[in-house]
Structures are given as C-alpha cells and as structure tokens.
C-alpha cells in the first residue's frame, strides 16, 4: 500500500510546481478611466454685440459612480442674442496626471448619427436655435444661437442623442440612445 | 379497439393544436389532463397488447423470468441480453442476473441470449403459464482474452441527474450549449436576445452552476447574465446535468448543480475514421460545418482526434420584424491525443473557441427615459433588415483550454488521476457609443490554472469511492482605458474531498465531504486613495449524504441531502458600472459573505417497463445569505442622465419544486414523452418573491418510430410532434420586477424527424427540427431583452451527418 502512494507524491509535486510557477503579481491596475465616457460638458455663449463670453461647465472627472458631478449655474443677460458653442470632453485628473480627449470633433464627424437638443423650462426663458448642419442637411446642435428676452429663472436641459440610422426629419429627443443628459440651473438677469 | 386508439391520439393532438385553450388552463390542470390521458392510455394499452398475441382470445398476462448464469461457476451474469425473436423484444439482466418479460401470451418463443465473452445461446420455450427459467452460458475462451467488460447500472447515484445524448443530442446540433440543455427536465435558460443563453438548473444559474468541460472546471466571466458558456456543444458526445447542491466532487460554488460536457472517448482500435456534419437553418439563415478525424496508431498505443466547427448566422427574425444586429459567428477547434498502456495512461487536449455575437441594437439604450421609451414602443426602434453583418454593440470572446491528464493504476486497488488545466478567457465588449477607433469598451482577461489529483479506489468490502485534492489559481485583469466593471483579482483556491459509496443487496448509501479554502486578493484603483488592495479568505465546506434503494418491481427510490457553499464573486463584491441593456448602474457590496445551501431531494424512478417509464423528483433547497441584485429605490445621476441603481444584497431564500419526466408507449411504435418542471422561490426574510425565477413549463411530444425493414435504404426513421407550454411567472410583482411585469404564458409547437440512409456502404444521417412552428409572437420572462423585442419566430433546422 505504501508503495502505491509514491506516484501520488510525484503527482502532487508536479501539480504544485505548475501552479506556483504560474503565479505572477506584478500587474497593477491602471487608473480607472474610460476614454469614451463624457466627463466634461462646456457651454460657451458669446454675446453677438460684443462683451464677455459666458461659460457653464458640467464636470464629473471620476466618471460614472464615485463622486457627484460639479455643475455651474448658467447666468445670462436679458434681451441679448448669444452665439453658442458646446464642447464635450473625456478628462482624467489624478495626482499630477491630467489628460483630455476632446470628443466634439468626433460628434461633428459623425453628425448624421448625433443631435443635441436644448430643452428650456420655462420655454421662453432662453431660445436656442441650431445653426450647424450634418452631411444630410439636418441640424447637429454643436453651434447655436441663444436669445433671451425678459429676466427670469429656470433650467436648461441639454441632451446629446446617438441616433445611428434613426436620425431623420421626424426624430426628436426621444429617438435613439442618450449619451449626455444634463441640466444647468439658469438665470436671466 | 382501433377507434378507441385513434380517439386517444386525436385527444393529444387537440391539446397541441388549440393553444388558445391551453393558454387558459393552468399548469396543474394541464398535468391532470395528462394523468387522465394516461389512465385512458393505459386502458388502451391493455387492449393494444392483445394485437401482439398470436391467439387473441388467450390470456396475455404471462411472465417469463429467471437468472442468467455462468454455466460453470453459477455466477450471475450482469447485463446479458435476452431477446425474444418472435416479439422482437429484448431485455437486460439486472445486477443480480435476473431478467423478466411481462405481458406475454401463450405460445412458443425463441430466446436468444448474448453476453460479451460468452457463446451466444439460442433456445425455445413453450409458455402456457408464467414460467421461471434460468439461462446458462458457456465462456467463449477465444474471445475472452481481448474483451474488456464494462457494466453500468441504471442509476449510479442518489442525486437526480439527466443526460443528453444520442438522438436527443443530435436534435440539438446547431444550437448553443444553453439552448441544447433546455431539452432536459428541470433545466431552462437565461437569455439575452436570441444569441446568448445560459443554463439554469432548478432556478439557479451563473456562478451557482459549475460547468465541467472535458473534466476541467470551465472558468470564464460567468457572473454576467449575458455571458454564455464558451463551449462548442458539437464536440460533445454527452452532456450530463447533476441537479441540486453538488459541491463535493467538483469544488464549492455548485449550489445549483453541475453540467458535465464530455467529448467521446478516443478510438481504441487501430485505423482512421471521421465524420462531416452540415447544419443549416431558416430564420437566421445559420450555416454550420463541422468535421472530425480520429485514429489510432498501429505500432504505438497512441490515439488522436481533431474536431473543428465553423458557424455563421445572420440576424434572427421575430414573427413581425427583424431583430436588428443579432447575427453571430463562431469558430472552434479541438485536438486530443491519448496514450494508453496497461497501467499508465495520458491525455493531452487543446480547444479553441472564438465567437463574435451581435447584440440587439435597440436594447443598448441610455438612461431611464430611453428605457421608458423603449418599453413603450410596440416594436424595437431599429428593426433594419436581414444581414450577416455584425455591428456595434457586439461581444468578441476567445477561450483557450489546454488540458493534460495522467492516470496510473495503483496495483489492484484503484487508479490515480492527475489533471492540469490552463484556460485563458478574453472577453471584449464593443458598445454603441461614438466609436473612437476600434477599441472595445470592456476588455477582460481571465487566466486560470487548475490542478486536480484524484485516487479512485476499487470496491473493498462493499465500499467504493474516491478522494482527492484540487487547486485553482486565477488572475483577472482589464485592458488600460476600458471600463473597470470588474477589478483586478487573484483567486487561489485549495480544496480536498473524500466521497464513498457503500453498496449491499438493494441498498446503496453514499456520503462525501469537502473543504475549500479560497483567498481573493483584489486590486482596484480609487481616485482619491490610489490602488486599494482588499483581500478576503473564505472557508467553504460541502457535504452530501444519499441513499438509493432498489425496491424491486422496477422501482428505485433515492434521496439525497447536499450541502454546498459559494464564496461571493469579485463582481458581486466590487461591481461598479453601467449595464446598458437594463438602464441600471450595478454596484457591488464588499461586505458579502459566502452563501450556503442545503438541498434535499427525493426521486422515484420507474424503469425497464413495457409501457410506462419515468422519473419524478421533488426538491427543497434552503439557501442562506443568497446573493442577489436588488433595484434600489433611488436613482443615480450620470452625465447621460438618470439610471436605476442596483446593488448586491443578501437574504435567506428558499427554492422548491418538482421535475417529472416520463415516456408512455401507446403502441410499440408510438411513444408519448412528457417533461414537466416547476420551480418556486421566495425570500424568506421579507416573504417576497425573487426576481428571474423560471416559470413552470411542460413539454409533451408524440414520437412515431418506423419499423426497420431489411430491404429498405432507410433505418431508424422517426417523426415527432410536440408542444411546449410555459406558464406566466405569476410569482412576481412590482418589487421583484419594477421595470416591467412578467410576460404572458406561451405555447410553442415543435416537430422533429430523422432517418439513416444507406448508399451502398456509405451511411448518411439526416435530421430536421422545426421550432415555433406556428410563428407565435411571445416574450420569455428569463430573457433579459424582453423589455425590447419579441422572441425568434419559426425556425427549421436541417442537418446531415456523414461518417467517413
């Protein structure tokens, strides 16, 4: 009986050898960051009659989950027309490392599959109209004209929709997949 | 009599063909209907048996029985074949050498008795009353030297098992592993659209079901409901499912059960052989080519096999629209080399699996508003038209398995086996967001080394069994700049087990115990604190106790109590990310502890009968600290809007249910088969329903086997028609399914036919399988994409197999 256990030992040694020679522990996880996740949205509104540009930023540098985003208030002047531009970026910042991937150009390049919607409540607080067009002549919404009239307070909701194959004359903010859906508290004074 | 018979038949047809009636009948009534049909059928069968008789006015209730014995030693011969030529009926002698034929009429019969290693015997007997006759056989001295005798019992273990093989397995050729296993009673599947299917045993799935692929524990990202097992079912000759907690032999975690996928054994006679299979289907216009070559060398005890299969399918079709982007492709390769000497054997096996599968485009959505919009639509937003092109979103998965096995006969007492397995699983998921380059958004790499050493000892004073030890070492990582859904981790598990069986006369007792020590070292990146390294140690015990009693009269009773525990998976501990098809953000819970289950099961097996054969099992499974994903009442706000928040929780749960599987031979050629399974589950702490539990289902098939004629080119031909009824999951509510209520019950008609063609010396196997023949639009509760689209419509699958 004892003799028959000799191969057992040999096998066991073989097994442990294979197991432990395979162990390696040098790999370290990279900072958690997805390059395609929008972390920063910047809305820039420049008064058409001159004057200083207004910017409002929505920022969530640690991406989905983790810390809550920081959201600016959008403050505009009454009875003014602005030229609007919106930028989307994927940023990462940790320690002394800071890296920004601008996604605006990608969205413009894929204009036939994207559209940005501006929904303001109350409706007459700010009026956004899209001034840029995709290859099919449909609006994209990266460039806009924003017009204010009377002073007031409300919210501006900005939605970036991914509408591959579904962007059409009838598509709206309920069509397709939502890439960005953010809201700025808005004040017109 | 003939009229009575056709009545029974049309009764069955009525049940199949009028689904609207069936919809309204609840499952219990349905079962009762079958029971009634049964009683009617057995009365019928009594009548029917008269037709077999030569003189119908005579008594046909005679029994011929006795023992098959070795002429010289008077030892009983187990598994000898006794064949009555006049009736074309055969039986096998049982483990005590006993055989019996029931329902014989008076008359003369010729018995042919055969047994490996013995000279066949032919003798006549005249029956006027029930007779006991012992049959003796002489050793065939010339043959004995070369023949290896293997015997199997009808039931090997007390725990309920189901096997998919032979014709039933052939009928699933072309389907995925998860879809194939649905043929078994008590097994269903969790689906994500038409392309992803995971096996569910008694309501449990994912990490709770251990899959053994050719003797190696399959290790991949099985925590994900949309991650199908990376195994080519075309390479399997047999798939076995052990139901209920079964952790002793194959390691902890197996709370739900075990799936054993086994390729056929290597050839043991010299020469080269092979086969080619072609499979094609309508609906998604799938085409599959599979080829196999195998052989054994003349000079060396070395055998080999190569198996490959290539599959390609376009988008599936629901009855009313195209399921956009649901095409898939798959490439498989397996190579096997075996060496066998008298005492020593070795085996080397390598398999490669690669799949690229499309995801229903309209199911990949953004936030809650998108989800509400999607649910509100009659049909998916994008239906497109049929195409083989796979666009984003899609998965690309590669799995390699390398196995080395050695076995050594330890004298007369047993056999020692050592198995080493190396697996690499690379899972890449491509989302539908802006495609910045060709990079995947999720890119996980899991490497696993497994070793196992088992010593199986031969029966020693009624006791047989095995003992062994095993290790698992596993490393998970993800590519840079992809979604950190699952952290880096290293899992080291060491376990040991003993399992013994004691058998005497009609009773078999079995018991086993196992201990596993699992350590989990996690590395995850945190924005404020850098790399965090939480680590865990889990101690998991498994145990089982079972009894099997052969009551005689073709009845076997068995009962089993199994205990298994499962350590939480790293995903359940540290999940952190979006699930795009559920508009939910899933978050792990680092405080989770092991869940453990006590599963009690009782099985009654009625076998080797002329008309009715079947099995009924009842089970009751108590799971403490059951880990589940619970939708939180609050939302989470991301850049793309509001999402549901789902967090891992633990609660004590209870699963119970029944499986019924029987065959009833209405005539010698026509058989009715019923497979019914019921699963119930409850959260014992809150007394509420658990989500995602299999609804009750019953599948009834009527099969007609044609007689084999000597002159005909066709043999083993059959035709079958059946219906599957799946009830509505009524045990669900707004708490278990907050997004959308459970869908309605459904009924699907299916049909199968097959034959073997003989062209001179060349044999060809042909088969055709039709599913959802009425092209019914339905949604399944366990399909995660039920929010978005209907299931596949009618599909007809053709297959040709040519042995070379």
Interface residues (C-beta under 8 A of the other chain):
Chain A: X1 X4 X5 X7 X8 X11 X12 X14 X15 X16 X18 X19 X20 X22 X23 X24 X25 X27 X28 X29 X30 X31 X32 X33 X34 X35 X36 X37 X38 X39 X41 X58 X60 X61 X62 X64 X65 X66 X67 X68 X69 X94 X101 X103 X106 X107 X110 X114 X159 X162 X164 X165 X166 X174 X175 X176 X177 X178 X179 X180 X181 X182
Chain B: X361 X364 X365 X366 X367 X369 X370 X373 X381 X382 X384 X406 X408 X410 X411 X413 X416 X418 X420 X431 X432 X433 X434 X436 X439 X441 X449 X451 X453 X455 X469 X471 X473 X475 X477 X478 X480 X481 X482 X483 X484 X487 X488 X490 X523 X524 X525 X527 X531 X576 X577 X578 X585 X587 X636 X637 X638 X639 X640 X641 X642
